[in-house]
Amino acid sequence: MPARIAVVTDSSSCLPDLVASRWAIGVVQIQLNLSGQFDDENRFDRREVIDAMRAGQSIVTAPPDPGAFFWTYQEAAAAGATAIVSIHLSGRMSDTVRAAREAAQQVRIPVHVLDSRTTGMSLGFAAVSAARAAAAGADAGRVIEAAERRCSTSTEFIYVDTLEYLRRGGRIGAAQAMLGNAFSIKPLLTVKNGEVAPLARVAGTRRALAKMVDLAVKKSGGFRADIAVTRFGASDHELEIGRQIERRVPAMVESMVVEASTVIGAHLGPGALGITVSPVG
């Protein structure tokens, strides 16, 4: 009987529901604690979370319980999967991958758990590549290769209004050195070696966003690439950023504007924007 490989990721991948459904990707929800209410992140209203953050309310994130992974894996096995490739948020940002590995030991079919060393749509595009390979009949080794190739070549460019939310959540990593800047100086960040890292300091929001677009265009380098613009709460900028990239990256394969995972937004803060550049092939 030919192998059927199931693909699982977590909600930090920012995959739109339609994309996850199209490729039959299982998405395990990271958890959020908002002023004592503890639940899967997709059960919270995004606007209420943003309003709570601006009001200074306590927001804490937590990895999924291993049981959530176990039942997702069990469902895949019951649906006919002979193996699972489970790819997740960087282990330097969260214990999500540890919870997945704990659950994997309890499942009767092989479960290959990958630490993506990234997050956001870099993780999302990796999950889609893995699912495409699986749908084409690839074995587990080739599905893993497809995911790892995307993770290693994708780049996150991130704009935040302030580093304060990252500082509160302890996810600031090497970007700690950028704290203490004047209010008008806006930080641009990336993900490097599995954690948030500084990229540039730019005076003013518009200049910072223009710089982020320039960096994304340069990174695409004329190669075929999928590009995602990620937002946490609607702004006046994401659609224009998408239009600029479409004009300036002629080799773009697919583009989309997606909502950031609420958990990611809880660490980046309201008004955060990101661009993911993910080479294809």
Contacts in CASP RR format, 6 or more apart in sequence:
PFRMAT RR
TARGET T0000
AUTHOR 0000-0000-0000
METHOD contacts of the structure
MODEL  1
MPARIAVVTDSSSCLPDLVASRWAIGVVQIQLNLSGQFDDENRFDRREVI
DAMRAGQSIVTAPPDPGAFFWTYQEAAAAGATAIVSIHLSGRMSDTVRAA
REAAQQVRIPVHVLDSRTTGMSLGFAAVSAARAAAAGADAGRVIEAAERR
CSTSTEFIYVDTLEYLRRGGRIGAAQAMLGNAFSIKPLLTVKNGEVAPLA
RVAGTRRALAKMVDLAVKKSGGFRADIAVTRFGASDHELEIGRQIERRVP
AMVESMVVEASTVIGAHLGPGALGITVSPVG
1 82 0 8 1.000
2 137 0 8 1.000
3 82 0 8 1.000
3 83 0 8 1.000
3 137 0 8 1.000
3 139 0 8 1.000
3 140 0 8 1.000
4 80 0 8 1.000
4 81 0 8 1.000
4 82 0 8 1.000
4 83 0 8 1.000
4 134 0 8 1.000
5 81 0 8 1.000
5 82 0 8 1.000
5 83 0 8 1.000
5 84 0 8 1.000
5 85 0 8 1.000
5 133 0 8 1.000
5 134 0 8 1.000
5 137 0 8 1.000
5 138 0 8 1.000
5 139 0 8 1.000
5 140 0 8 1.000
5 143 0 8 1.000
6 24 0 8 1.000
6 26 0 8 1.000
6 76 0 8 1.000
6 79 0 8 1.000
6 81 0 8 1.000
6 83 0 8 1.000
6 84 0 8 1.000
6 85 0 8 1.000
6 134 0 8 1.000
7 23 0 8 1.000
7 24 0 8 1.000
7 25 0 8 1.000
7 26 0 8 1.000
7 84 0 8 1.000
7 85 0 8 1.000
7 86 0 8 1.000
7 87 0 8 1.000
7 127 0 8 1.000
7 130 0 8 1.000
7 131 0 8 1.000
7 134 0 8 1.000
7 143 0 8 1.000
7 147 0 8 1.000
8 25 0 8 1.000
8 26 0 8 1.000
8 27 0 8 1.000
8 28 0 8 1.000
8 69 0 8 1.000
8 72 0 8 1.000
8 73 0 8 1.000
8 76 0 8 1.000
8 84 0 8 1.000
8 85 0 8 1.000
8 86 0 8 1.000
8 87 0 8 1.000
8 100 0 8 1.000
9 15 0 8 1.000
9 25 0 8 1.000
9 26 0 8 1.000
9 27 0 8 1.000
9 28 0 8 1.000
9 86 0 8 1.000
9 87 0 8 1.000
9 88 0 8 1.000
9 123 0 8 1.000
9 124 0 8 1.000
9 126 0 8 1.000
9 127 0 8 1.000
10 27 0 8 1.000
10 28 0 8 1.000
10 29 0 8 1.000
10 30 0 8 1.000
10 64 0 8 1.000
10 88 0 8 1.000
10 89 0 8 1.000
10 96 0 8 1.000
10 100 0 8 1.000
10 123 0 8 1.000
11 27 0 8 1.000
11 28 0 8 1.000
11 29 0 8 1.000
11 30 0 8 1.000
11 40 0 8 1.000
11 41 0 8 1.000
11 42 0 8 1.000
11 261 0 8 1.000
11 263 0 8 1.000
12 30 0 8 1.000
12 88 0 8 1.000
12 89 0 8 1.000
12 94 0 8 1.000
12 96 0 8 1.000
12 119 0 8 1.000
12 120 0 8 1.000
12 123 0 8 1.000
12 261 0 8 1.000
12 263 0 8 1.000
12 264 0 8 1.000
13 27 0 8 1.000
13 89 0 8 1.000
13 119 0 8 1.000
13 120 0 8 1.000
13 121 0 8 1.000
13 123 0 8 1.000
13 124 0 8 1.000
13 127 0 8 1.000
13 261 0 8 1.000
14 120 0 8 1.000
14 121 0 8 1.000
14 123 0 8 1.000
14 124 0 8 1.000
14 228 0 8 1.000
14 230 0 8 1.000
14 258 0 8 1.000
14 259 0 8 1.000
14 260 0 8 1.000
14 261 0 8 1.000
14 264 0 8 1.000
15 25 0 8 1.000
15 27 0 8 1.000
15 121 0 8 1.000
15 124 0 8 1.000
15 127 0 8 1.000
15 128 0 8 1.000
15 258 0 8 1.000
16 256 0 8 1.000
16 258 0 8 1.000
16 259 0 8 1.000
19 25 0 8 1.000
19 128 0 8 1.000
20 26 0 8 1.000
20 27 0 8 1.000
20 127 0 8 1.000
23 127 0 8 1.000
23 128 0 8 1.000
23 131 0 8 1.000
23 132 0 8 1.000
23 135 0 8 1.000
24 131 0 8 1.000
24 135 0 8 1.000
25 127 0 8 1.000
25 128 0 8 1.000
25 131 0 8 1.000
26 72 0 8 1.000
26 76 0 8 1.000
28 64 0 8 1.000
28 68 0 8 1.000
28 69 0 8 1.000
28 72 0 8 1.000
28 100 0 8 1.000
29 40 0 8 1.000
29 41 0 8 1.000
29 42 0 8 1.000
29 43 0 8 1.000
29 64 0 8 1.000
29 68 0 8 1.000
30 40 0 8 1.000
30 41 0 8 1.000
30 61 0 8 1.000
30 62 0 8 1.000
30 63 0 8 1.000
30 64 0 8 1.000
30 89 0 8 1.000
30 94 0 8 1.000
30 96 0 8 1.000
30 261 0 8 1.000
30 263 0 8 1.000
31 38 0 8 1.000
31 39 0 8 1.000
31 40 0 8 1.000
31 41 0 8 1.000
31 61 0 8 1.000
31 62 0 8 1.000
31 63 0 8 1.000
31 64 0 8 1.000
31 65 0 8 1.000
31 263 0 8 1.000
32 38 0 8 1.000
32 39 0 8 1.000
32 40 0 8 1.000
32 41 0 8 1.000
32 44 0 8 1.000
32 49 0 8 1.000
32 59 0 8 1.000
32 60 0 8 1.000
32 61 0 8 1.000
32 62 0 8 1.000
32 262 0 8 1.000
32 263 0 8 1.000
32 266 0 8 1.000
33 58 0 8 1.000
33 59 0 8 1.000
33 60 0 8 1.000
33 61 0 8 1.000
33 62 0 8 1.000
34 44 0 8 1.000
34 48 0 8 1.000
34 49 0 8 1.000
34 52 0 8 1.000
34 57 0 8 1.000
34 58 0 8 1.000
34 59 0 8 1.000
35 52 0 8 1.000
35 57 0 8 1.000
35 58 0 8 1.000
35 59 0 8 1.000
36 58 0 8 1.000
37 44 0 8 1.000
38 62 0 8 1.000
40 64 0 8 1.000
41 61 0 8 1.000
41 261 0 8 1.000
41 262 0 8 1.000
41 263 0 8 1.000
42 262 0 8 1.000
44 262 0 8 1.000
46 233 0 8 1.000
46 259 0 8 1.000
46 262 0 8 1.000
47 233 0 8 1.000
49 59 0 8 1.000
49 262 0 8 1.000
49 266 0 8 1.000
50 232 0 8 1.000
50 233 0 8 1.000
50 270 0 8 1.000
52 59 0 8 1.000
53 59 0 8 1.000
53 165 0 8 1.000
53 266 0 8 1.000
53 269 0 8 1.000
53 270 0 8 1.000
54 270 0 8 1.000
59 266 0 8 1.000
60 169 0 8 1.000
61 94 0 8 1.000
61 169 0 8 1.000
61 263 0 8 1.000
61 266 0 8 1.000
61 267 0 8 1.000
63 94 0 8 1.000
63 95 0 8 1.000
63 96 0 8 1.000
63 98 0 8 1.000
63 99 0 8 1.000
64 96 0 8 1.000
64 99 0 8 1.000
65 99 0 8 1.000
66 99 0 8 1.000
66 100 0 8 1.000
66 102 0 8 1.000
66 103 0 8 1.000
67 99 0 8 1.000
67 103 0 8 1.000
68 99 0 8 1.000
68 103 0 8 1.000
69 86 0 8 1.000
69 99 0 8 1.000
69 100 0 8 1.000
69 102 0 8 1.000
69 103 0 8 1.000
69 104 0 8 1.000
70 103 0 8 1.000
70 106 0 8 1.000
70 107 0 8 1.000
73 84 0 8 1.000
73 86 0 8 1.000
73 103 0 8 1.000
73 104 0 8 1.000
73 107 0 8 1.000
73 109 0 8 1.000
73 111 0 8 1.000
74 107 0 8 1.000
76 84 0 8 1.000
77 84 0 8 1.000
77 107 0 8 1.000
77 108 0 8 1.000
77 109 0 8 1.000
81 109 0 8 1.000
82 109 0 8 1.000
82 110 0 8 1.000
83 109 0 8 1.000
83 110 0 8 1.000
83 111 0 8 1.000
83 112 0 8 1.000
83 140 0 8 1.000
84 104 0 8 1.000
84 107 0 8 1.000
84 109 0 8 1.000
84 110 0 8 1.000
84 111 0 8 1.000
84 112 0 8 1.000
85 112 0 8 1.000
85 114 0 8 1.000
85 130 0 8 1.000
85 134 0 8 1.000
85 140 0 8 1.000
85 143 0 8 1.000
85 144 0 8 1.000
85 147 0 8 1.000
86 100 0 8 1.000
86 104 0 8 1.000
86 111 0 8 1.000
86 112 0 8 1.000
86 113 0 8 1.000
86 114 0 8 1.000
87 113 0 8 1.000
87 114 0 8 1.000
87 116 0 8 1.000
87 123 0 8 1.000
87 126 0 8 1.000
87 127 0 8 1.000
87 130 0 8 1.000
87 147 0 8 1.000
87 151 0 8 1.000
88 96 0 8 1.000
88 97 0 8 1.000
88 100 0 8 1.000
88 113 0 8 1.000
88 114 0 8 1.000
88 115 0 8 1.000
88 116 0 8 1.000
88 123 0 8 1.000
89 96 0 8 1.000
89 97 0 8 1.000
89 116 0 8 1.000
89 118 0 8 1.000
89 119 0 8 1.000
89 123 0 8 1.000
90 97 0 8 1.000
90 115 0 8 1.000
90 116 0 8 1.000
90 117 0 8 1.000
90 118 0 8 1.000
90 119 0 8 1.000
90 191 0 8 1.000
90 194 0 8 1.000
90 195 0 8 1.000
91 97 0 8 1.000
91 98 0 8 1.000
91 115 0 8 1.000
91 117 0 8 1.000
91 194 0 8 1.000
92 117 0 8 1.000
92 193 0 8 1.000
92 194 0 8 1.000
92 195 0 8 1.000
93 119 0 8 1.000
93 171 0 8 1.000
93 194 0 8 1.000
93 195 0 8 1.000
93 196 0 8 1.000
97 113 0 8 1.000
97 114 0 8 1.000
97 115 0 8 1.000
100 111 0 8 1.000
100 113 0 8 1.000
101 113 0 8 1.000
103 111 0 8 1.000
104 111 0 8 1.000
104 113 0 8 1.000
110 140 0 8 1.000
112 140 0 8 1.000
112 141 0 8 1.000
112 144 0 8 1.000
114 144 0 8 1.000
114 147 0 8 1.000
114 148 0 8 1.000
114 151 0 8 1.000
116 122 0 8 1.000
116 123 0 8 1.000
116 126 0 8 1.000
116 147 0 8 1.000
116 151 0 8 1.000
117 151 0 8 1.000
117 191 0 8 1.000
117 193 0 8 1.000
117 194 0 8 1.000
118 126 0 8 1.000
118 151 0 8 1.000
118 154 0 8 1.000
118 156 0 8 1.000
118 191 0 8 1.000
118 194 0 8 1.000
119 156 0 8 1.000
119 191 0 8 1.000
119 264 0 8 1.000
120 156 0 8 1.000
120 230 0 8 1.000
120 260 0 8 1.000
120 261 0 8 1.000
120 264 0 8 1.000
120 276 0 8 1.000
121 154 0 8 1.000
121 156 0 8 1.000
121 228 0 8 1.000
121 230 0 8 1.000
121 258 0 8 1.000
121 276 0 8 1.000
121 278 0 8 1.000
122 150 0 8 1.000
122 151 0 8 1.000
122 154 0 8 1.000
122 155 0 8 1.000
122 156 0 8 1.000
122 191 0 8 1.000
122 276 0 8 1.000
122 278 0 8 1.000
123 151 0 8 1.000
125 150 0 8 1.000
125 154 0 8 1.000
125 226 0 8 1.000
125 228 0 8 1.000
125 276 0 8 1.000
125 278 0 8 1.000
126 146 0 8 1.000
126 147 0 8 1.000
126 148 0 8 1.000
126 150 0 8 1.000
126 151 0 8 1.000
126 154 0 8 1.000
127 147 0 8 1.000
129 146 0 8 1.000
129 147 0 8 1.000
129 149 0 8 1.000
129 150 0 8 1.000
130 143 0 8 1.000
130 144 0 8 1.000
130 146 0 8 1.000
130 147 0 8 1.000
130 150 0 8 1.000
132 146 0 8 1.000
133 142 0 8 1.000
133 143 0 8 1.000
133 145 0 8 1.000
133 146 0 8 1.000
134 143 0 8 1.000
138 146 0 8 1.000
149 281 0 8 1.000
150 278 0 8 1.000
153 278 0 8 1.000
153 279 0 8 1.000
154 276 0 8 1.000
154 277 0 8 1.000
154 278 0 8 1.000
154 279 0 8 1.000
155 190 0 8 1.000
155 216 0 8 1.000
155 219 0 8 1.000
155 276 0 8 1.000
155 277 0 8 1.000
155 278 0 8 1.000
156 189 0 8 1.000
156 190 0 8 1.000
156 191 0 8 1.000
156 274 0 8 1.000
156 275 0 8 1.000
156 276 0 8 1.000
157 188 0 8 1.000
157 189 0 8 1.000
157 190 0 8 1.000
157 199 0 8 1.000
157 212 0 8 1.000
157 215 0 8 1.000
157 216 0 8 1.000
157 219 0 8 1.000
157 274 0 8 1.000
157 275 0 8 1.000
157 276 0 8 1.000
157 277 0 8 1.000
158 188 0 8 1.000
158 189 0 8 1.000
158 190 0 8 1.000
158 191 0 8 1.000
158 196 0 8 1.000
158 199 0 8 1.000
158 268 0 8 1.000
158 272 0 8 1.000
158 273 0 8 1.000
158 274 0 8 1.000
159 186 0 8 1.000
159 187 0 8 1.000
159 188 0 8 1.000
159 189 0 8 1.000
159 205 0 8 1.000
159 208 0 8 1.000
159 209 0 8 1.000
159 212 0 8 1.000
159 272 0 8 1.000
159 273 0 8 1.000
159 274 0 8 1.000
160 166 0 8 1.000
160 186 0 8 1.000
160 187 0 8 1.000
160 189 0 8 1.000
160 268 0 8 1.000
160 269 0 8 1.000
160 271 0 8 1.000
160 272 0 8 1.000
161 186 0 8 1.000
161 205 0 8 1.000
161 269 0 8 1.000
161 270 0 8 1.000
161 271 0 8 1.000
161 272 0 8 1.000
162 269 0 8 1.000
163 172 0 8 1.000
163 175 0 8 1.000
163 178 0 8 1.000
163 179 0 8 1.000
163 187 0 8 1.000
165 265 0 8 1.000
165 266 0 8 1.000
165 267 0 8 1.000
165 268 0 8 1.000
165 269 0 8 1.000
166 172 0 8 1.000
166 175 0 8 1.000
166 196 0 8 1.000
166 267 0 8 1.000
166 268 0 8 1.000
167 176 0 8 1.000
167 179 0 8 1.000
169 267 0 8 1.000
171 195 0 8 1.000
171 196 0 8 1.000
171 267 0 8 1.000
172 179 0 8 1.000
172 196 0 8 1.000
173 195 0 8 1.000
173 196 0 8 1.000
173 197 0 8 1.000
174 192 0 8 1.000
174 195 0 8 1.000
174 196 0 8 1.000
174 197 0 8 1.000
174 198 0 8 1.000
175 187 0 8 1.000
175 189 0 8 1.000
175 196 0 8 1.000
175 197 0 8 1.000
175 198 0 8 1.000
177 198 0 8 1.000
178 187 0 8 1.000
178 198 0 8 1.000
178 201 0 8 1.000
181 187 0 8 1.000
181 201 0 8 1.000
184 203 0 8 1.000
184 204 0 8 1.000
185 201 0 8 1.000
185 202 0 8 1.000
185 203 0 8 1.000
185 204 0 8 1.000
186 201 0 8 1.000
186 202 0 8 1.000
186 203 0 8 1.000
186 204 0 8 1.000
186 205 0 8 1.000
186 207 0 8 1.000
186 208 0 8 1.000
187 198 0 8 1.000
187 199 0 8 1.000
187 200 0 8 1.000
187 201 0 8 1.000
187 208 0 8 1.000
188 198 0 8 1.000
188 199 0 8 1.000
188 200 0 8 1.000
188 201 0 8 1.000
188 202 0 8 1.000
188 208 0 8 1.000
188 211 0 8 1.000
188 212 0 8 1.000
188 215 0 8 1.000
189 196 0 8 1.000
189 197 0 8 1.000
189 198 0 8 1.000
189 199 0 8 1.000
190 196 0 8 1.000
190 197 0 8 1.000
190 198 0 8 1.000
190 199 0 8 1.000
191 197 0 8 1.000
199 215 0 8 1.000
200 208 0 8 1.000
200 211 0 8 1.000
200 215 0 8 1.000
202 208 0 8 1.000
202 211 0 8 1.000
209 237 0 8 1.000
209 241 0 8 1.000
209 273 0 8 1.000
212 241 0 8 1.000
212 273 0 8 1.000
212 274 0 8 1.000
212 275 0 8 1.000
213 241 0 8 1.000
213 244 0 8 1.000
213 245 0 8 1.000
213 248 0 8 1.000
213 275 0 8 1.000
216 227 0 8 1.000
216 245 0 8 1.000
216 249 0 8 1.000
216 275 0 8 1.000
216 277 0 8 1.000
217 245 0 8 1.000
217 248 0 8 1.000
217 249 0 8 1.000
219 277 0 8 1.000
220 227 0 8 1.000
220 249 0 8 1.000
220 251 0 8 1.000
220 252 0 8 1.000
220 277 0 8 1.000
220 279 0 8 1.000
221 251 0 8 1.000
222 249 0 8 1.000
222 250 0 8 1.000
222 251 0 8 1.000
223 251 0 8 1.000
223 279 0 8 1.000
223 280 0 8 1.000
224 251 0 8 1.000
224 252 0 8 1.000
224 253 0 8 1.000
224 279 0 8 1.000
224 280 0 8 1.000
224 281 0 8 1.000
225 249 0 8 1.000
225 251 0 8 1.000
225 252 0 8 1.000
225 253 0 8 1.000
225 277 0 8 1.000
225 278 0 8 1.000
225 279 0 8 1.000
225 280 0 8 1.000
226 252 0 8 1.000
226 253 0 8 1.000
226 254 0 8 1.000
226 255 0 8 1.000
226 276 0 8 1.000
226 278 0 8 1.000
226 280 0 8 1.000
227 242 0 8 1.000
227 245 0 8 1.000
227 249 0 8 1.000
227 252 0 8 1.000
227 254 0 8 1.000
227 255 0 8 1.000
227 275 0 8 1.000
227 276 0 8 1.000
227 277 0 8 1.000
227 278 0 8 1.000
228 255 0 8 1.000
228 256 0 8 1.000
228 257 0 8 1.000
228 258 0 8 1.000
228 275 0 8 1.000
228 276 0 8 1.000
228 278 0 8 1.000
229 238 0 8 1.000
229 241 0 8 1.000
229 242 0 8 1.000
229 245 0 8 1.000
229 255 0 8 1.000
229 256 0 8 1.000
229 257 0 8 1.000
229 258 0 8 1.000
229 273 0 8 1.000
229 274 0 8 1.000
229 275 0 8 1.000
230 257 0 8 1.000
230 258 0 8 1.000
230 259 0 8 1.000
230 260 0 8 1.000
230 273 0 8 1.000
230 274 0 8 1.000
230 275 0 8 1.000
230 276 0 8 1.000
231 238 0 8 1.000
231 257 0 8 1.000
231 258 0 8 1.000
231 259 0 8 1.000
231 260 0 8 1.000
231 271 0 8 1.000
231 272 0 8 1.000
231 273 0 8 1.000
231 274 0 8 1.000
232 259 0 8 1.000
232 260 0 8 1.000
232 264 0 8 1.000
232 265 0 8 1.000
232 268 0 8 1.000
232 269 0 8 1.000
232 270 0 8 1.000
232 271 0 8 1.000
232 272 0 8 1.000
232 273 0 8 1.000
233 259 0 8 1.000
233 260 0 8 1.000
233 270 0 8 1.000
233 271 0 8 1.000
235 271 0 8 1.000
235 273 0 8 1.000
237 273 0 8 1.000
238 257 0 8 1.000
238 273 0 8 1.000
239 257 0 8 1.000
241 273 0 8 1.000
241 275 0 8 1.000
242 255 0 8 1.000
242 257 0 8 1.000
245 252 0 8 1.000
245 255 0 8 1.000
245 275 0 8 1.000
246 252 0 8 1.000
246 255 0 8 1.000
253 280 0 8 1.000
260 268 0 8 1.000
260 272 0 8 1.000
260 274 0 8 1.000
265 272 0 8 1.000
END
